[in-house]
Amino acid sequence: MSIQVAINGYGTIGKRVADAVTLQPDMELVGVAKTSPNHEAELAVEKGYPLYAAVEERIELFEDAGIDLAGTVEELVSAADIVVDATPSGIGAENKSMYDDLDTPALYQGGEDADLVDTSFNARGNFEAAEGADHVRVVSCNTTGLSRLLAPLEEEYGIEKARVTLVRRGGDPAQSGRGPINDILPNPVSLPSHHGPDVNTIFPDIDIDTLGLKVPATLMHTHSVNVTLESTPTADEVRDVLDEQRRTFLIPEEHDIDGAGKLKEFAMDRGRPRADIWENCIWSESASMEGNDLYLFQAIHQESDVVPENVDAIRAVLSTADASDSIVRTNEAMGVGF
């Protein structure tokens, strides 16, 4: 029997997870919940996704807009085996008591605090930790990208120390109210940024320092990575290890992709929905070894790289697959891997 999945929140992440769930042969989308009858609510109806009201007091707004509802969010959650909470940061914490009352396990996104949940989650890093949990947090886009990178390096070579500078986009393309407009901001100005401690929710024993900068861009994040390894592989050996991972894409030098703009064009040209890039994008020629220090640059698409992780977390919580099986299923159904 298919896993019955509810999605509370149908915005940047929720609509992508909904599409991904519908592609999985072992899952069925029960419906999605929205707070307002905007264009995304109309999109859900056009796609045939049953639409539920996230706030009962706003039902009449949907009626006034001529958008039919299937019911309330409580009815949606009670009909599901698991709910993916894709609401804005902080709202998931407010929803937790509802999920408990309805006895439905829940997934949250990286904007929620780690202490809200039983465990944080990354499919490549700690899949088993989520098995049977009631509340699981899929870590943020940047932490997802770092976890995918560090997991095979730790397994293959051991990690003595990781140092990362994150150049972060100011907002998503649709977030017109966010900045900076013409500035470069230390974000935060003190060490570490929240990303290092967040990686430690997946890998408690990895020594990692992170710094952040926010820039006036919307396309992707970029990481400047330095990892001191416990052994001394060649750069080619490291590239081979990273190239074996389906969710890391080593950008060939001959592709002439010199930045996030060309990466997005690359994704569009290859027919990716919404030009999404689910993989870490690592510039192959940037991977360099100086002694046992590895250096590289990678780009992370903040709108989509957590989507396959949400799908895997569904299986982990309900114990319907192990890590390797789930990752393969998700990748094949979504077409992950350039």
N, C-alpha and C positions, 0 to 999 in steps of 0.2 A: 504494500500500500504506500502511496506517495506521502511524503512529508508535507503537512499542511502548514504553509508559511503565511504569516500576517506581517505587513509592513506599516508601521506607524510613522508617518512623515514621508511625503512624496516630493522632495526637493532634489537638490544636487546629488546626494547619495541615494536616497530612497528610490528615485525613479530608475537609477542604474541597477540597484540591487533587485528591484522588481523584474526588470528585463532579464537579468542574469538567472534569477530563480525560474522564470518561465522556460529557460533553455535546458534546465536540468531534468533528465529523465526520471529522477527519483523524487522530484518536488512538484508541488502544486501551489500556486499563489491563491490564497483565500481572498485577499483584497488588500487595499491600501487606504490609509486614513489621511485626511487633509483638514487643515484648519480654515481654509478660505477657498472660495470657488474661482481661483485664478486659472491661467492658461494651462498650468500643469494638471489641475483637476480635470479640465476638459480633455487633456491628453490621455489621462488614465481611462476615462470613459471611452474615448476613441479606440484605445487598445483593447477594450473589453475587460479591463480590470475592475472588479466590483469596488465601488468607492464608498467610504464610510466617513462620517463626521467625527473629527478628532475632538471637537468641543460641542457639546449638546446645544449650548445657547446660540450657536451659529448655524444651526440647521436651516433656519429660515433664509439665511443668505444664499444657500445653495438653491433653495426653492425659488427665490427671487431671480436667480441667474438661470433657471430652467435646467439645472443639473440634478439628475435623479441620484438619490443616495440608497445604498443597500442597508444602512442602519448606522448604529453608533460604534465608536471605537471599542467599547466594552464588548459588544456583540462580535466584532471582528476578532478580538484577542481570544475570547472564550471559545471560538470555533477553530482555533489554530493549535498546532502542536508546539509552535515556537513563534515569537514575535521579534522582528528586527526593528529596534527603535532607531529611526534616522531623523529624529527631531533635532532642532538647534541645541547647542551646548547648554546644559543645565536643565532642559526640559525632561530629558531622560530620567534624571534623578527624581523629578516630580512624578513621573509615571511609574516608578518602581513599585509603589504600594499597590497600584492597580494590577500590575502583573502578578504580584504575590497573591492578591485577593482572588484573582481568576486562575491561580495555580498554573500559570503559563511561563516557561523559561524565556528569558529575554536576552537579546544581544544589544549592546549599546555601542556608540561610536567614540572615537578618540577624544572628543571634546569633553567627555564626562571624566570625573575624577577616578583614579584607579582604586581608591578605597571604597567606591560605590559597589564594586563587583566582587565576585568570588575569585576571578582571575582575569588578567589581561591576556590577549590572544594574538598570535601570529602563526599561520599554518606551518611555515617552514621552521619556526623556532620552538614552539611549545604546544603543539596540537593536543597532546594527551592531557594537558592541564585543564582543558575545558570539558573533558568528558564527564557527563552527569551533573555539571554545574547548573545552578539556577539563573545566575546573572554573570554575563561575560562581556568584557569590553574589547572590541576590535580596535587595536591601537591606531593612532593617527597615520595620515599619509606618510609623513616623514619618518616616523618610528617604524612603520611597515617597511619602507624602503631600506632603512638601516638594518633592520632585523634580517631581511632577505639577503643582504650583502654579508653581514657578519656571520650568519649561521654556517655557510659552507667554509668560510675562512677559519672559523674556530674548529670545525670538525677536521679540516684537512691539515692545518698548520699550527693551531693554537694561537691565541691572541694575548699579547702582553699588555697592550694599551691601544685604545682607539681615540683619535682626535678628529673632530668633524666641525667644519664651519658651514653653516646652512645659510644660503642666500635665498630668502623666502619671498614669494610673490606677495604683493600687497593685498590681493583679494582675488576671488574667482572672477571670470569675465562678467558675470551678471551682478556682482556686488558693487554697484556704482557708488555706494555710500562709504566704501572703505578706501583708505589711502596707504602709503603716502602718495600724493600727486606728483610732487617734484622734490624728492628727498631720498636719503639713504639713512635708515635708522638702525642703530644697534638695538636688537630686540631679543632678549633684554640686554641692558648695558653691562650686567654682571654675569659672571660665569657661575654655574652652567646655565644654558638655556634648558627648558623643560625636557628636551628630547633625550639627553643622556640618562636622567633618572627614569624616563619612560622606557628606554631600551632595557634598563635594569628590571623592569616588571616582566620582561620576557627572558632576559639573560642576567640573572642576579649577580653572576660572578665576573662579568666582563667589566674591566676598568675602562670607562669611556668619559671623555670630556666633550662638551658641545658648546659652540658659540653660534649666535644667530644674528643675521642682518635682514632687514625688510627693505625691499626695493619696489619702485613703481612699475610693476609688471603683473600680468595676470595669467601667463601661459603655464608655467611650471616652476617648481623649486629646483635649485641646483646645490649639490653638496660637494664641497672640497674635502676629501677624505685622506687621512693618514693613519694607517694601522701598523703598529709594530708587532710583527709576528714572532712566534717562538722558534720558528725555523726560517730558512732562507731559500725559498723557491725562486725560480726565475720569473720574470714578468710573463713570459709565454705560458709557464705552468699555471700561474694564477689566472690568466685569461682562459685557459682550458677549463679550469674548475668552474669559473663563473659562467662560461658559455654552456656548460652542461645543465645549468638551472633554467627551467622554462620561463621563470618570472624575472630573469635578468637578461637584458638584451645588450650584447656588445655591439655598439655601432661600428660597422666597418669603416676604416679610414676612407676607402674609395667611395663611400656613399656621399661624401662632401656635405655632411650634416654638422654645422658648426654651432648650433644653438637650439633653443627651445622652439623658435619659430619654424625652423626646418623640420624638427621632430614632429610637430603638429601637422605640418604639410605632408610628411611621410605617412602619418596615420590616416589622414584624410584620403590620400591617394590609394591606400590599401583598403579602403572601404570600412574603416573602423567606425562603429556607431558613435556619433557625437565627437569623432576624432579622438576617442579615448585611447589612452596608453596605459595598460594594466601592468606593464613590466617596468622594472628599474632600467633606465637607459644609461649605459656606461660607455663613455668614449674609449674605445679599445686602445687607441694610441696613448691615452693618458695613463694607463696602468703601467706603473714604473716601480722598480725595486732599487732602493739605495741601501745596501746591506740587508738588514731584515725589516726595513721600513717600506711598506707598500703605499703608493700614492695613486689616487685616481679621482676623476670627476664623474658624477652621476646626476641625472635629471629625474625628477619624480613628478608625475602628473597627479596633482592634488585632488582632482575631481573623481579619479577612477581607480587608483591603484589598490584601494581597500575593498573594492567590489568583490573580487574572487575570494578575498579573505573572509568576508561575510558569509559567502556560500559555504566555504569550508567549515566555518565556525558552527553553522547550522548542523552539519553532520557530526562535528565533534561533540556538541552538547547532547545530541540525541544518540550518540554512540552507534551510528549506522555505517561508519567506515573508519579505517585507520588513516593516518596522515597521508601516506604515499598514494593510497587508493583515491582518497577524496581529492587531492591535488590534481591527479591525472584526470579524474572525472570532470572537475571544474574547468581545467584547462581545455580539454577536448570539446566540452559543450560550448564554451564561450569563444574558443579560438585563440586562447592565450599563447603567446610565443611567436615572435616574428621569424 
